[in-house]
């Protein structure tokens, strides 16, 4: 077994899909507005002074609202769906819920794996801090049947394992090579030595040009780029 992950079946949330901190933030803000506006209106237009304890309630509501910003610092996004089954990459075939799919028979293959549980969300400044790592997808057609599955990556290391597995499958030509398969490897992993070996192999086999290969690798320095050119771009 090269890699394994849990299959995630997404479900559309009913109504507003707010987390606990978001509910606390928006509901308390609504209560604060509804509570405070009549007080301010009466005081301004009817020249009536409310007792001081009335304002303490507004302060308490504000503090509840403020506390939501601390709650979100350790909060994950809502998990809208359920886990059901496994997806496994083996040496010569893919296994989904016990059914084997030989790599060489996969058509229209698309793999997106760049989301892991515990990574910061795009909305972390205002919403939940962490994602669940379920925004990963594999899609392909086999024997005329289209298969599409979401899966979870548990940690950043789990993401590394997937990327290394994809590089291995492509470089060993378990699937007939196509240039678009190189898009499965994300930007960060294009600086890894395994990816450099893959691109070097493809250049030597004349499957991609020197220019294409150099454009794909994320070199750490100009020296690394020159060493790669000297080794593979002859």
C-alpha positions in Angstrom: 0.0 0.0 0.0 1.4 3.4 -1.1 -1.3 5.6 0.3 -4.8 5.4 1.9 -7.4 7.9 2.9 -11.0 8.0 4.1 -13.7 8.8 1.5 -15.9 11.8 2.4 -19.5 12.1 1.1 -20.4 15.8 1.2 -24.0 16.9 2.0 -25.7 20.3 1.4 -26.3 22.0 4.8 -29.8 23.0 5.6 -30.2 26.7 6.3 -27.4 28.9 7.4 -24.1 26.9 7.7 -22.7 28.8 10.7 -20.2 27.5 13.2 -20.6 28.0 16.9 -18.4 31.1 17.0 -20.2 32.6 14.0 -23.6 32.0 15.5 -22.4 33.6 18.8 -21.0 36.6 16.9 -23.9 37.3 14.6 -26.8 36.4 17.0 -25.3 38.5 19.8 -24.7 41.4 17.4 -28.3 41.2 16.4 -29.5 41.2 20.0 -27.2 44.1 20.8 -28.7 46.2 18.0 -32.3 45.3 18.8 -31.7 46.0 22.5 -29.7 49.2 22.2 -31.4 51.1 19.4 -34.8 51.6 21.2 -32.9 52.8 24.3 -30.9 55.4 22.2 -34.0 56.4 20.3 -36.1 57.0 23.5 -33.2 58.9 25.2 -32.7 61.2 22.2 -36.2 62.0 21.2 -38.1 61.6 24.4 -35.4 63.0 26.7 -35.7 60.1 29.1 -32.8 58.8 31.1 -32.7 55.0 31.7 -31.2 53.6 35.0 -27.5 52.7 34.7 -28.0 48.9 35.0 -29.8 49.0 31.6 -26.4 49.8 30.0 -24.7 46.9 31.8 -26.9 44.5 29.9 -25.6 46.0 26.6 -22.0 45.6 27.9 -22.6 41.9 28.7 -24.0 41.3 25.2 -21.0 43.0 23.7 -18.6 40.8 25.8 -20.4 37.7 24.5 -19.9 39.0 21.0 -16.3 39.7 21.7 -15.7 36.2 23.1 -16.7 34.6 19.7 -13.4 35.9 18.3 -11.4 33.8 20.8 -13.6 30.7 20.3 -12.8 30.7 16.5 -9.1 30.5 17.2 -9.4 26.8 18.0 -12.4 26.1 15.8 -12.8 23.9 12.8 -15.1 24.5 9.9 -18.4 22.6 9.9 -18.0 19.0 8.6 -21.0 18.9 6.2 -21.1 15.2 5.3 -20.0 11.8 6.5 -17.1 9.4 6.0 -17.8 6.2 4.3 -15.2 3.8 2.9 -11.5 4.0 1.9 -9.5 4.9 -1.1 -6.1 3.3 -1.5 -3.3 3.7 -4.0 -1.4 0.4 -4.5 1.5 -0.3 -6.7 -0.5 -1.2 -9.8 -4.1 -0.3 -9.1 -6.4 2.0 -7.2 -8.9 0.5 -4.7 -12.1 2.3 -3.8 -14.3 0.5 -1.2 -12.8 -2.9 -2.1 -13.2 -2.5 -5.9 -9.9 -2.5 -7.9 -9.2 -0.1 -10.8 -6.0 -0.8 -12.8 -4.2 2.5 -13.4 -3.6 1.8 -17.0 -7.4 1.6 -17.6 -8.2 4.9 -16.0 -9.4 7.7 -18.4 -10.0 11.4 -17.9 -8.1 11.2 -14.6 -8.2 14.2 -12.3 -6.7 14.3 -8.9 -6.8 17.3 -6.5 -5.1 16.8 -3.2 -4.0 20.0 -1.5 -6.3 20.3 1.5 -5.5 18.8 4.9 -7.1 18.8 8.3 -5.8 21.6 10.5 -4.7 24.0 7.8 -5.8 27.6 8.1 -9.0 28.5 6.3 -9.2 31.3 3.7 -11.6 33.0 6.2 -9.6 32.4 9.3 -9.5 36.2 10.2 -13.3 36.3 10.6 -14.5 32.7 10.7 -13.3 29.3 12.0 -9.5 29.0 12.0 -9.1 25.5 10.7 -10.3 23.4 7.8 -11.2 19.7 7.8 -9.1 18.6 4.9 -12.0 17.2 2.8 -11.7 19.4 -0.2 -9.7 16.7 -2.1 -11.1 14.9 -5.1 -10.3 12.1 -7.5 -12.3 11.7 -10.7 -11.9 9.2 -13.6 -13.7 7.0 -16.1 -13.2 3.3 -16.1 -15.0 0.9 -18.5 -17.4 3.8 -19.4 -18.4 4.4 -15.8 -17.5 7.8 -14.2 -16.2 7.6 -10.6 -15.9 10.7 -8.5 -14.9 10.7 -4.8 -13.9 13.2 -2.2 -11.4 12.2 0.4 -9.8 13.5 3.6 -6.1 14.2 4.3 -5.6 14.1 8.0 -2.3 16.1 8.4 0.3 17.9 6.3 2.4 14.8 6.4 -0.6 12.8 4.9 -0.6 15.4 2.1 3.1 14.8 1.5 2.4 11.0 1.3 -0.2 11.6 -1.4 2.1 13.9 -3.4 5.0 11.4 -3.2 2.6 8.6 -4.3 1.4 10.5 -7.3 5.0 11.3 -8.3 5.9 7.6 -8.0 2.9 6.5 -10.1 3.6 9.0 -12.8 7.4 8.4 -12.9 7.0 4.6 -13.0 4.4 5.0 -15.7 1.7 3.0 -14.0 -0.6 5.2 -16.0 0.3 6.2 -19.6 2.0 9.5 -19.3 0.2 12.8 -20.1 1.5 16.2 -19.5 -1.6 17.3 -17.6 -0.8 14.7 -14.9 2.0 16.9 -13.8 -0.7 19.4 -12.6 -1.6 16.9 -9.8 1.6 17.9 -8.1 1.1 21.2 -6.1 3.5 24.2 -6.0 5.1 23.3 -2.7 6.1 19.8 -3.8 7.6 21.0 -7.0 10.7 22.0 -5.1 11.2 18.4 -3.7 14.0 16.3 -5.1 11.5 13.5 -6.1 9.8 15.9 -8.5 13.2 17.0 -9.9 14.0 13.4 -10.6 10.7 12.9 -12.4 11.1 16.0 -14.6 14.7 15.1 -15.3 13.5 11.6 -16.4 10.9 13.1 -18.7 13.4 15.5 -20.3 15.8 12.7 -21.0 13.0 10.6 -22.5 12.0 13.6 -24.7 8.5 13.6 -23.3 8.8 17.3 -22.3 11.2 20.0 -23.5 14.0 21.5 -21.5 12.0 24.8 -21.3 8.9 23.0 -20.1 10.8 21.1 -17.5 12.6 24.1 -16.1 9.3 26.0 -15.9 7.7 23.3 -13.8 10.3 22.9 -11.1 10.3 25.4 -8.2 14.1 25.8 -7.6 15.3 27.0 -4.3 18.2 29.0 -5.8 19.7 29.8 -9.2 22.6 27.4 -8.4 20.1 24.5 -8.1 18.7 25.5 -11.5 22.1 25.5 -13.1 23.0 22.1 -11.6 19.7 20.7 -12.9 20.5 22.1 -16.4 24.0 20.6 -16.4 22.6 17.2 -15.3 19.5 16.8 -17.5 19.4 19.5 -20.2 22.2 18.3 -22.5 
